[in-house]
């Protein structure tokens, strides 16, 4: 109990209008205490939420690291292309979320970013998308893994890497509509603060997509476990690709698109021009190519299973 941030805990008790005078009973009723060998002890969620420094108390890498890079890729040879000293953020989860957002906003407001092929000093990322990306990483990460959340800032994008794969039935494909709480006690507690970082109504991912679209930026790109035990979200600082909304709508409807499909919905007659458009979407990980050779080439959303989608594909190219 000596390692708890009592100021933050009392703020939480005030925000939930608690009339419980006994602290242990309050913690028990909120799922933050358990019985172990006949003694009442704090559980991991309690320490993560209200510990002065959960990293030390739990001997667990459970903070946030932010690295700022020059260019579009990290350099692994010679001098690192870091633009500034990486930031390590520790403390209670609510403090981590607020501090990480503040650090990120401060850097993006000062650092040059790409806009139309030139560098400008302007924060165009929607603040909601940044905030929600950090909050989701903190709430839904796997706290059994010895790793911090990693945020990497490049000239053209920000990447949020959260330890652990997508939980339950959630996939990259259905995450806008599906819900599964890996850490329900953490989710509930953060939502009950007066200034809650999360709404807990299942709208977060959809609102990230909407806020990026309203800012005329590329859709967010999610990846899960392809090269490790993580969920990765990339927010690109690039204008939305031409015709992407029409292509995306068709992908949602029929599951795949071909060069011929794109020519029909865009009115572009040149198949080579459409191939270049599709290649640009592929490079931004918005679509994946499938099929052998140009004649049988088609495109799907990343990670999409194609079983049952191929009927009638012949002749579509």
N, C-alpha and C positions, 0 to 999 in steps of 0.2 A: 504493500500500500504506500510505502514511502517513495516509491518510484513513479507514482501517478502524478499527473499535472492536475492538482486539485482545483486550480482556477478554471481550467477547461471543463473538468467534470462538474463543478458547481454551475457553470454556465449551461451545460447540457441539462442538469436537473431543473434549472430555472426555465429553460426553453420548452421542456416537456410538461411544465406545470406540476412537478412532483410535490406531493405532500408527505412523502415517506421520509421520516426523520432518520431511520436507521440506514446508514450507507450500505452496509452489506446486503440488507434486504432490498434496497433499491437496485443494486447491481444484479442480484439474483433474479428479480422480476424482469430485468431487461436483458437476460441471457448473457451476462458478463461475468458470472461467477459460477463455479461448479464445486462439487464435493469430491475430494481426493484423499483417500486413506483417512476418512473421518474428519477432514478439515475442509473449511471453505477456502477456496483459492481462486485467484483471477484466471480466466482462460485467455487464450491467445488474442481473441478479438478485443477483449478489454485492454490489454497492453498495447495493441496496435492503435486503438482509438484514443486512449488516454494516458499512455505511458510517456514520461518525459523524453525518453529515447528508446523506442522499441528495439532498435538495432542492437543496442547494448544489452538490454534486459533479456531479449529472446535469443541473443547470439545468432542473429538472422540478418541477412542482407535484404532489407525491406524498405529501402529508401528510394529516391529518384535521383538519377544522374543525367545532367544535361550537357551535351558537347556541341560546340559551335565550330563549323568547318567553313573554310574557303572552298569554293568550287562545288561540284555536284557529286563527288565521291570522296571517301576518306583515302588518304595516302598511307600505304603500309610499308613503303620503302623510303629511306632517307629521313628528312625532317617531317614530322607530322604536320598536316595542313590545318591545324587547329587555329581558329581565329581568336580564341580567348581561352583562358583556363577553364576546364570543365568544372561544373558546379555540382556539388553533392548536397542533397536536401534530406534531412532526417527529422524525426520528431513525430508527434501524433498525426494520424492520417489527414485530418482536416487542415492542419498546418502545412503538411506536405503539398496538398492540392493548391492551397492559396499561394504559397511561396513559389511553387513551380510555375503557376500561371503568371505571377508578377515578374519573375525572372525572364520568362519567355516573351512576354509582351514588351518588356524593357529592351531586350536584345533586338527583337524584330522591328521596333520603332527606330532603332539607331543604325542597324546594319543594312547595307544595300541588298535589295532583292531584285529578281528578274521581273520585268514587265515589258512585254512586247519586244524582247530581245535586248533591252538595255537595263542598266541597274538604276533603281530609284530608291529613295529612302521613304518608304510609306508602308504602314501596317494595313495590308489588305486582307489578310486572313481574318475570317469572322471570329470575333472573340468567343462566341458560343462554341464554335467547332473546337478551338484550342482548349477551352475549359472542359467541355464534355469528353474530349480525348483523354485528358489527364485524369478526370474523375473516373471514367470507365476503367482505365488502366489500374487505378488504385483499388477500386471496389471489386473488380472481377479477376484480378490476378490470382495465381496459385501461390499461397503463402507457405507452402511446403518446400518451395524451390529456393535454393540459396543464390538469389540474384536480385539486383535492383531493377526497377523500371528504368529503361534507357530512352532518352529523348535526344534525337540527333537533328541538328538544324543545318541544312545545306542552302545553297543559293536558290534552288528551285523547289525546295520541299522541306517539310518537317516530318520526321518519323517517330512514332511512339511504339516502343517494343515492351510488351507486358509479359512477364514470365507465365508459362502455362499455356496449354492449348485451349480452344474454345470448349466451354463446359456443356455437359448434357447433350441435348439434341440440337444445339445451336451450330450452324455452319456459316461459312462466309456467304453462302447463297441466300440463307433465310434469316440472317441476323437482324434485318430491318423489321421483321415481324415476330420473331420467336424470342421467348424470354427464358432464362434459367439463371438463378442466383447461386453462384458458387459459395459466396460468403454472405448469407442472409442477415446475420446479426450486424455485420459491418454496414451493409446496405441500409438496414432499418435505422440504425443509430445515426448515421450521417444525414439521412433524410429528415430526422426529427429535430435537427438544429434549426433555430429560427432562420439563419442564413445558410440553408442547406445547399450543398453543391450539386445535389441530384434531386430530380423530381420523382423518381421511382414510379413512373407510369408507363414505362416501356416505349417512350417516344424518343429517347436520346439519339440512337443511331439514325433514325429517320430525319431528325432535326439537323444532324450534322450534314447529311446529304442536302437538305433543303437550304441550309445557310451557305454552303459552298456554291450551290446553284444560284442563289440570290446574289452572291458576290461575283458571279460569272467566272468561277474557277472550276477546274476539273473536279469530277466526283472523287470522293475519298476512295482509297484502295485498301482493302483488308486482305491479310494473308494469315494463315494459321498453320504452323508446324511443318512447312515445306522444307526448311533447312534447320530445324531445331524446335525446342519446346517453348514456343512463344506465340503470341498474337501480335501482329504488326499492323499498324494503321499509318498510312502515308497521306498527308495533305499536301497537294501540289500547289505551288504559287504560279500557276499558269492558267491562261484564259481557257475557257471551255472549248473543246475540240469542235470544229464545224460539224454539224449534222449529228452530234453525239446523242442528243435527246431523242431524235427519231430512231436512231439505231438501237439505243437502249430500250425504247418502248417496244420495238420489234423483238428484241431478245427476251424481254419479259413475257411477250405473248407466245412466241413459238420456240424459244429456247436456243435457236441458232440463227445466224445470218450468213448469206453468201455474198459474193461480189455482185451477183445479179440482183439480189434483194436490195442492196444499198443503192445500186443504180436506179432501181425503180422508185424507191421512196425519196431519193434526193433529186432526181432528174438529171444527174450527171451521166452523160452518155459514154465517156471515156473510161474503159475498165482499168486502164493503167493508173489514172488519177484516183479511182476508187481504191485500188490496191495500195497506193501511197497513204491514203486516208486511213485504211485499216491497219497498215503497218505502224502508223503513228499512234493509234489507239493501243495496239499490241505493246509497243515500247513503254507506254504508260501503265501497262498491266490492267487496262480496262477490259480487254478481251484476250482470249487465247485461241491460236489457230489449231485446227484439227484436220485430219484427212491427209492422204498422201498425194502430192503433186497438185498443180494448179487446178486441174479439172475437178478434183474431189475436195478442194479446200473449202472449209467453212469455219465459222468463228462462234465461240460460246463465251459466257461469263467465266471468269477464273474459277477453277475447281468444279465446274459444271460436269455432272455425269451425263453422257450422251445417250445412254440406253433408252430406247423408245423415241428418240428425237429424229432418227435418220429416215423414217418412212417418207417417201416422196422427195428425198434429197436429189436423186438423179434428175438431171436436166435443169436444176436450179441455177447452176453456174453460167 
